[in-house]
Amino acid sequence: MPSNDLPSDNVASGYIAVGRVLSPHGLHGEINIEPLTTQPEHLATGRRLRLEGVEHEVEASRWSKGLVLLKLSGIDGVDAAEALRGRLLSVPESELAPLPEGEYYTYQIVGLEVFDGDGERLGEVVRLFPTGSNDVYVVEGPRGEILLPAVDDVIVEVDVARGRMVVSLMDGMLPERHAQ
């Protein structure tokens, strides 16, 4: 899933961002969307999306070059579309498909507190990014930035309910401390 290191101030509690408005497209209110979901049905024609607290129906949807071109109900001109630049489209969290055991949505991982096997707090997951073979979790904390590959040898436990992750660090994963 794409990284979801987005401001959440315009996504209501209980909703999950599935797209970010990039720019208007044409003169009739269509908008270019950066998808923030791996589930294309979230941005499909007929879908209802929340934008700035208002629900809109997707009147038309097409994917092109990794982006989605949407026409939303009530957005009928270039000025209305331009005013949405940078805004987030969301769906109710309850509508997300359940994932197999051991898999998580980005929003469930970002914000988790990370601890090593000895209980030392390493920081908080601030974002993640895909590398092709596995995701990498970016942790920021007292030791600086730590990059953790999302593989079983490193990620020992994910406890979303408790807001924590336990990891097993391999040699070279911690940033070097330089003498001052």
C-alpha positions in Angstrom: 0.0 0.0 0.0 1.3 3.5 -0.7 2.7 5.5 2.1 0.0 7.3 4.1 2.2 10.0 5.7 -0.6 12.5 5.2 -2.2 15.2 7.3 -5.3 13.7 8.9 -6.9 17.0 9.9 -9.5 16.8 7.2 -10.3 13.1 7.6 -13.0 12.4 10.2 -12.5 9.8 12.9 -13.5 6.4 11.6 -12.6 7.3 8.0 -9.5 6.3 6.0 -7.9 8.4 3.3 -8.0 6.5 -0.1 -6.9 9.4 -2.4 -5.4 12.8 -2.5 -6.6 15.5 -5.0 -3.6 16.6 -7.1 -5.1 19.0 -9.7 -8.1 19.8 -11.9 -8.4 18.0 -15.2 -10.2 19.9 -17.9 -13.0 22.4 -17.5 -15.9 20.4 -16.1 -14.8 19.6 -12.6 -12.8 16.4 -13.1 -9.8 15.9 -10.8 -6.6 14.0 -10.9 -6.2 11.8 -7.8 -3.2 10.2 -6.2 -4.5 6.8 -5.0 -3.7 6.0 -1.4 -5.3 2.5 -1.6 -4.5 -0.8 -3.2 -8.2 -1.5 -3.6 -9.4 0.1 -6.9 -13.0 -0.3 -5.9 -12.6 2.5 -3.4 -12.3 4.9 -6.3 -14.8 3.3 -8.7 -17.8 4.8 -10.5 -20.8 4.8 -8.2 -18.8 4.8 -5.0 -19.6 7.4 -2.3 -16.5 9.3 -1.0 -16.2 11.8 1.8 -14.3 15.0 1.0 -14.0 17.7 3.6 -17.0 16.3 5.5 -19.3 16.1 2.5 -20.2 12.9 0.6 -19.9 12.9 -3.2 -20.8 10.2 -5.6 -18.1 9.1 -8.1 -19.8 9.9 -11.5 -16.9 8.7 -13.6 -13.5 7.0 -12.8 -10.6 5.9 -14.9 -7.0 4.9 -14.1 -4.1 6.2 -16.1 -0.4 6.1 -15.4 -0.8 5.4 -11.7 -3.3 8.2 -11.1 -7.1 8.2 -11.1 -9.2 10.7 -13.0 -12.5 11.2 -11.1 -15.7 13.2 -11.7 -17.4 13.8 -8.4 -21.1 14.9 -8.0 -21.3 18.6 -7.0 -17.9 19.5 -8.5 -18.8 21.0 -11.8 -16.1 23.4 -12.8 -12.4 24.1 -12.9 -12.6 26.6 -10.0 -14.4 24.1 -7.8 -11.9 21.4 -8.7 -8.9 23.7 -8.1 -10.2 24.5 -4.6 -9.8 20.8 -3.7 -6.1 20.6 -4.5 -4.3 18.6 -1.7 -7.5 17.5 0.0 -8.1 13.9 1.0 -10.9 11.6 -0.2 -12.0 9.0 2.4 -14.2 6.0 3.1 -15.5 4.6 6.3 -12.9 2.3 8.0 -15.6 -0.3 8.3 -15.7 -0.7 4.5 -12.1 -1.8 4.3 -11.6 -5.4 3.3 -10.3 -7.7 6.0 -6.6 -8.6 5.5 -5.1 -12.0 6.1 -3.4 -12.7 9.4 -0.1 -10.8 9.8 -1.0 -8.2 7.2 -1.9 -4.6 8.1 -3.0 -1.4 6.5 -0.6 1.5 6.4 -2.7 3.6 8.8 -2.5 0.7 11.4 1.3 0.7 11.3 2.1 4.4 11.1 2.1 5.7 14.7 3.1 2.5 16.4 5.7 2.7 19.2 8.7 0.5 18.4 10.6 -1.5 21.0 13.6 -3.8 20.7 13.5 -7.3 22.3 15.0 -5.8 25.6 12.1 -3.4 25.9 14.1 -0.3 24.8 11.9 2.3 23.0 13.4 2.9 19.6 10.8 5.5 18.5 7.6 5.7 16.4 6.8 4.5 12.9 6.4 7.8 11.0 5.9 6.4 7.4 6.6 3.4 5.3 7.6 2.8 1.7 7.4 -0.1 -0.6 10.7 -1.4 -2.1 9.3 -4.1 -4.4 10.3 -7.1 -2.2 8.9 -5.8 1.1 7.9 -2.6 2.8 10.3 -0.6 4.9 9.2 1.1 8.1 10.8 4.4 8.9 11.1 4.9 12.7 12.1 8.2 14.3 13.2 8.3 17.9 16.0 9.0 20.3 18.6 7.2 18.2 17.6 9.0 15.1 16.0 7.5 12.0 15.9 3.7 11.8 14.9 1.8 8.6 13.3 -1.5 9.4 12.5 -4.0 6.6 9.0 -5.5 7.1 10.2 -9.1 7.2 9.6 -11.8 9.8 13.3 -11.8 10.9 13.0 -8.2 12.0 9.3 -7.6 12.9 8.7 -9.9 15.9 5.3 -8.6 17.0 2.7 -6.1 15.8 0.1 -5.3 18.4 -2.2 -2.7 16.8 -4.6 -2.7 19.8 -1.8 -1.7 22.2 -0.1 0.6 19.7 3.2 -1.2 19.7 5.7 -3.2 17.6 8.6 -5.3 18.8 11.6 -5.8 16.6 14.7 -7.8 16.5 17.5 -5.6 15.2 20.3 -6.9 13.0 23.8 -5.6 13.0 24.0 -2.2 11.3 20.3 -1.3 11.7 20.9 1.4 14.3 22.5 4.7 13.2 26.0 5.1 14.4 26.6 7.4 17.2 29.4 9.9 16.5 31.7 11.1 19.2 31.5 14.8 19.7 
